[in-house]
């Protein structure tokens, strides 16, 4: 059992090797993202907290959480059980995957149906999926858009290239608007200006207490 803030502090020890920006510890990225959104969307407290926690799944890199290698924790995510879209990063390497030529998994819809909803889709494993499951397990009261952002913020084939939209339902399309807003503050928006953690901590603790239990099952 561990609190959200304690988990944030664990990320002080890690730098995401797949991140194209700075080489700051992960907690700096979380706070910079959250504070930038807070500045531009001051009334959306749920979105500030979502930004703070969106990468907390990277605690899987920590020895206390199994010490997983970076290749299976960070990087882009994509659906399983249907054809690999050419907009997935390093798409060419999927030719080595048995699913690439599977008579079902290699088709457009695979095991899914049109507009089935992304909640029905199995995604590749990574820090997004892990944190999404932690949020569900601990019954967060954050709105559905927050879970959508956390689960799909590394699903770049969707929110950058428009791939897999045929699996989305109407609710997904509404929440994708929030993901597009969030994404503007995630990659390529970091700064060398450090956030005073102790100064902003009371605000984020108040949000954590509003939307999460004191201690979470990880």
C-alpha positions in Angstrom: 0.0 0.0 0.0 1.3 3.4 -1.0 -0.1 6.9 -1.5 -0.1 8.7 -4.8 2.4 11.3 -3.6 4.8 8.6 -2.3 4.7 7.0 -5.7 5.5 10.3 -7.3 8.5 10.6 -5.1 9.7 7.2 -6.2 10.0 8.5 -9.8 12.7 10.9 -8.7 15.1 8.0 -9.4 14.2 7.5 -13.0 14.6 9.1 -16.4 12.5 7.7 -19.3 15.0 6.7 -22.0 12.3 6.9 -24.7 11.5 10.5 -23.9 12.6 12.9 -26.7 12.9 15.9 -24.4 14.9 16.6 -21.3 16.8 14.2 -19.0 15.0 15.3 -15.8 13.6 12.9 -13.3 10.1 11.7 -14.0 8.5 13.7 -11.1 9.7 16.9 -12.8 7.9 15.9 -15.9 4.7 15.2 -13.9 4.8 18.5 -12.1 5.7 20.5 -15.2 2.8 19.0 -17.2 0.3 19.5 -14.3 1.4 23.1 -13.6 1.2 24.0 -17.3 -2.4 22.7 -17.6 -3.3 24.3 -14.3 -2.1 27.7 -15.7 -4.2 27.4 -18.8 -7.2 25.5 -17.4 -7.4 26.8 -13.8 -10.9 25.4 -13.2 -10.3 21.8 -14.2 -8.8 20.3 -11.0 -9.5 16.8 -12.2 -7.3 17.5 -15.3 -4.5 18.9 -13.1 -4.4 15.7 -11.1 -4.6 13.5 -14.2 -1.5 15.2 -15.5 0.3 14.6 -12.2 -0.5 10.9 -12.2 -0.5 10.0 -15.9 3.0 8.5 -15.9 2.9 6.9 -12.4 2.8 3.5 -14.0 6.6 3.9 -14.6 7.1 2.8 -11.0 7.2 -0.6 -12.6 10.9 0.3 -13.3 11.5 0.5 -9.5 13.0 -2.6 -7.8 10.1 -2.5 -5.3 7.7 -3.0 -8.2 9.7 -5.7 -10.0 12.4 -3.6 -11.7 11.0 -4.1 -15.2 13.3 -3.1 -18.1 12.4 0.1 -19.9 11.4 -1.6 -23.1 8.3 -3.2 -21.6 7.2 -0.1 -19.5 7.7 3.0 -21.7 7.1 3.8 -25.4 4.1 3.7 -27.6 1.1 1.4 -27.1 -1.3 -0.2 -29.6 -4.2 -2.6 -29.8 -3.7 -6.4 -29.8 -6.0 -8.8 -31.5 -6.3 -6.9 -34.8 -4.0 -5.7 -37.6 -1.0 -3.6 -36.6 -1.5 -0.2 -38.2 1.5 1.3 -40.2 1.4 4.4 -38.0 2.6 2.4 -35.0 6.3 3.4 -34.3 8.7 0.8 -35.8 5.8 -0.9 -37.5 8.2 -2.8 -39.8 9.3 -5.0 -36.9 5.8 -6.5 -36.5 6.6 -8.8 -39.4 8.5 -10.9 -36.9 5.4 -11.2 -34.7 3.2 -14.4 -35.3 0.1 -12.2 -35.1 1.2 -10.3 -38.2 0.1 -13.2 -40.5 -2.6 -14.7 -38.2 -5.9 -15.2 -40.2 -7.9 -13.3 -37.6 -5.4 -11.0 -35.8 -4.1 -9.6 -39.1 -7.5 -8.3 -40.2 -8.7 -4.8 -39.7 -11.2 -5.6 -37.0 -9.6 -8.8 -35.7 -11.5 -10.0 -32.6 -13.4 -6.8 -32.4 -16.5 -5.2 -34.1 -16.9 -1.8 -35.6 -17.4 0.9 -33.0 -17.2 -1.6 -30.1 -15.6 1.0 -27.9 -12.0 1.2 -26.7 -12.9 -0.2 -23.3 -13.4 -3.5 -25.1 -10.0 -3.4 -26.7 -6.9 -5.2 -25.3 -3.9 -2.8 -25.4 -0.2 -3.7 -25.4 1.3 -3.7 -21.9 3.1 -0.6 -20.5 2.9 2.1 -17.9 -0.4 3.5 -19.3 -2.3 0.2 -18.9 -0.8 -0.5 -15.5 -1.8 2.9 -14.0 -5.2 2.7 -15.6 -5.8 -0.6 -13.8 -4.5 0.8 -10.5 -7.0 3.7 -10.9 -9.9 1.2 -11.5 -8.8 -1.2 -8.7 -8.8 1.7 -6.2 -12.1 3.1 -7.4 -11.0 6.6 -8.2 -13.7 9.1 -8.5 -12.0 10.9 -11.3 -14.2 11.3 -14.4 -14.0 8.7 -17.2 -12.0 11.2 -19.3 -9.2 11.0 -16.8 -9.0 7.2 -17.1 -9.1 7.6 -20.9 -6.2 10.0 -20.8 -4.1 7.8 -18.6 -4.8 4.6 -20.6 -4.3 6.0 -24.0 -1.8 8.9 -23.7 0.9 6.7 -25.4 -1.5 5.5 -28.1 0.0 7.8 -30.7 -1.3 5.9 -33.7 -4.8 7.0 -32.6 -4.4 10.5 -31.3 -1.7 11.7 -33.8 -2.5 9.7 -36.9 -6.2 8.9 -36.5 -5.7 5.1 -36.7 -8.2 2.7 -35.1 -11.0 5.3 -35.0 -13.3 2.6 -36.3 -13.1 0.9 -32.9 -14.2 4.0 -31.1 -17.7 4.6 -29.9 -19.4 8.0 -29.3 -18.1 8.2 -25.7 -14.5 7.6 -26.9 -14.8 10.4 -29.4 -15.9 12.8 -26.7 -13.0 11.8 -24.4 -10.5 12.0 -27.2 -11.0 15.8 -27.2 -9.6 15.9 -23.7 -6.7 13.6 -24.7 -5.8 16.0 -27.5 -5.8 18.9 -25.0 -3.7 16.9 -22.5 -1.2 15.8 -25.2 -0.2 19.3 -26.0 1.2 19.6 -22.5 2.9 16.1 -22.4 5.6 15.6 -25.0 7.7 18.4 -26.4 6.6 20.9 -23.7 9.1 20.5 -20.9 11.2 23.2 -19.4 14.5 23.4 -17.5 12.6 25.7 -15.0 12.3 23.4 -12.0 9.0 23.3 -10.0 9.1 24.0 -6.3 7.7 20.7 -5.1 7.0 21.8 -1.6 5.2 24.9 -2.8 2.7 23.0 -5.0 2.5 19.9 -2.9 -0.5 21.1 -0.7 -2.6 21.8 -3.8 -2.0 18.4 -5.3 -2.5 16.6 -2.0 -5.9 18.2 -1.8 -6.8 16.8 -5.2 -5.4 13.4 -4.4 -7.5 13.3 -1.2 -10.6 14.3 -3.2 -10.3 11.6 -5.8 -8.3 8.7 -4.3 -8.1 6.7 -1.0 -5.2 7.6 1.3 -3.3 4.4 0.4 -3.6 2.5 -2.9 -3.2 -1.0 -3.9 -0.5 -1.1 -6.6 
